[in-house]
Amino acid sequence: MFLAMTSSGNLLFAKTIPVQLKCEYHLNPIGIDVTSPRLSWQIVTDRSGYLQSAFEIKVSSSEAGLKNTKNLIWSSGKVASDQSVNVEYTGAGLQPMQRYFWQVRVWDNDGKPSDWSAPAFWEMGMLQPSQWSASWITSPSEKDNAAAQPAHFFRKEFATAKPIQSARLYITSLGLYEAYINGKRVGDELFTPGWTSYKKRVQYQTYDVTSLVGASNTIGAIVGDGWYRGFIGFSGQRSYYGTKSALLAQLRIVYTDGTESVVASGSDWKTATGPILESDIYNGEIYDARLEMGDWCKPGFDDAKWVSVATYQYPKENIVAPQGDPVKAIEEIKPVKVFRTPKNELVLDMGQNLVGWVKIKLSGKAGDKVTLKYAEVLDKAGNFYIDNLRAAKATDIYTLKGGGEEVYQPRFTFHGFRYVMVEGVEQIAAEQVIGVVIHSEMAPTGTFSCSNELINQLQHNIQWGQKGNFLDVPTDCPQRDERLGWTGDAQVFSMTAAFNFDVAAFYTKWMKDLSLDQAANGSVPYVIPDVLNGAGASTAWADVAVIVPWTVYRVYGDKRILEQQYASMKLWIEYMRQRAGDDLIWSGDFHFGDWLAFASNRSDYTGATTEKDLIATAYFRYSSMLVSKIAGIIGNEQDAKSYAALSDKVKEAFIKEFVTASGRLVSHTQTAYSLALAFDLLPESLKEAAAGFLANDVKSFGHLTTGFVGTPLLCKTLAETGHADLAFMLLNRKEYPSWLYPVTQGATTIWERWDGQKPDGSFQDVGMNSFNHYAYGAIGEWLYHYVAGLDLDVQKPGYKHIIFHPHPGGNLTHASAEFKSLYGLITSSWKIDQSQFNYEVTVPANTTASVILPIAAFESLMVNGLPVSGAKNVKAFRDTENTKVEIGSGKYLLSYQLK
Ligand code: BGC
């Protein structure tokens, strides 16, 4: 390592080098099928104010080949460019199943080159359906599929005769699979092949299994029901995608002599059922360890009782490589206590509402049965409470085989829980149990903290809400018989999500399914992947088609997602145009509206009900405005103009229909005013009046009244219209309804409802009362953008230019945010020290930043201990409202005297 840090964090050896080489958002991915992959790197340097002026990329089929410039597959040459994120590969056509090594070097603003980076690679997967020589196989003895089915085991023995250079397993299933070679689990991914719109596409995974294959071998897999044919959706619906589970596997072995062979699933494989009697996403697993089959996946196992598989005619055209992040077991959590409830139930408290399962150590006689039930909360009396899980049984049942310690954890199912009830044992020690937290393996990117511990707990709850609901698709909730990719929830939370974790790849995958499931007339299903037979087109839900790609563009500078989703976005706008008709007021259709808004179902007060037509027309304006901008970004000037015109006309129509001459809206609600102000739906002359109505409504209630639609916009709109004091009041409020009320009740995740559990311990409507629903967590965006002051500049997306604008308020004495952007770490941290305001920021190499401070700060402003006029590489000036400081990469402490 050429770099060394002193304890104060300074670099000792002066050097610059590109690091964190990523391809399609992943480090060294294998099995991708993007034919012009995008490459990104970060620049580590001791130089402040670093800007990349050029780059050079080399690509070769071997690591050694990178040294020999004659045999390169692609050499970009020196390209004058400041782009270090998502640079497209434009070399020769990429070959299936080949690995490509690459390296990059960069030049700085003075034309000085860096060293070459360490080599990185990506590896292509299958690129054509014809490359699958394997056949789909299934069990010939499928039962009636009305109930959960036992998981099927598949196996095949084979030998190799020559020394092996490399081996890759390409594999997928209808249902969920786990693969094994010679008794060892292949990889550590869970819930493979992932959840896509299966009728349109199924993902396969690629595993490097070189170390698992030897001279004599067995390859095998277990396939369970999963989303494909288990219970999914509502009303006991099963088999949405198909009634047969199946496996498709192809092992490619390359020998050291350059020859290759393939072991592929086909009629010569055998199948049986074993200990997994049922595995269902909602209901849990039933496992009888007495039926375990020992070394079923090792050579020499007696499979006389196994039967030959049936091959299954199922298309191979739409089998695609994954774009998202695999689901994995990410952390483990120890129970904080074991106790008996008043009803004498034996219960473990994990101390955190989490998603996954428990791994438990047991001993007993063969045939002893242990039942694990999962719950999010205890009821008023302190008893185990599962009514809010609706029809989801969320139960794992394990039958012991006897003869010593047994360790059990389920698969092909997950539970949303904080409490676990154990039946069938006299006692349980906390040491016997561990909570396994599973979610998509997104890199954590953001933190927020401040001087108020309750708000810090809120941030914790937001992050756990995301962990629990980012399990291959963004779900509404992880516990009841739902767990669907609800579009409205995802839309409002997307910017917050992109702060907490790197969601670029995750959303890219999900958006693809959206465009596949979108109806020809443009209607976007309520849930993606759609399992509700196309039901959709609710305002603010369907707009996810535009808003999520827009978020990915803003946060990661990703233009490709805009290009890829553009047709889908446009289709959605045209759907709205068609439904709205000539007057451009979208009226009369079904919408969810400001879902779960305060008092919307109270007979004594209807004021928090925002008219659905108003919301629909507001979103019509907003999404068409975004599509106009997006069209401009991807170079479609004509659409940019026509959608801008449409959007402006919708605004005029909105004003005519919903706004009075005094700036009052027909729905006099916080949500209506927030929408109108945030989506630019008012004439300039009425904005202040409307903001006044909003502020007065907040004052007269003393709290928010918003649901899913208004909540994400409320604090932002108040703050931006001169009412930051009210926004902070809402943030700090501890009584229902508020963000902190659940925190005061011990919540460890975000609740679906403002009053999921009431102060007296009673519950909201059991029909819909999740304690892990991230939608209201959308306030997170405001915490880091506004309160901590770490914001982006949409003109230079991906945080290429950063806007630092801290907003002390709400009695906070400090707040800080950290964000690992694609360029590197950004920090924004302010603190009030008596009469001094200290503000520390970090700007990564190859980015620039503007710091915005109050106008009065200018007089006493110091930068890194020097008066601002003398500070190096810093430009400071006053405009009419602010002090502005322009800075390049580096670390800065800005301080000034508070009056
Ligand atoms: C889900 C929501 C969703 C809603 C539609 C509920 O069942 O849990 O979060 O957005 O339906 O309004």
Residues whose N, C-alpha, C, O or C-beta is under 5 A from the ligand:
A	BS01	BGC	D476 W486 G488 D489 F592 W595
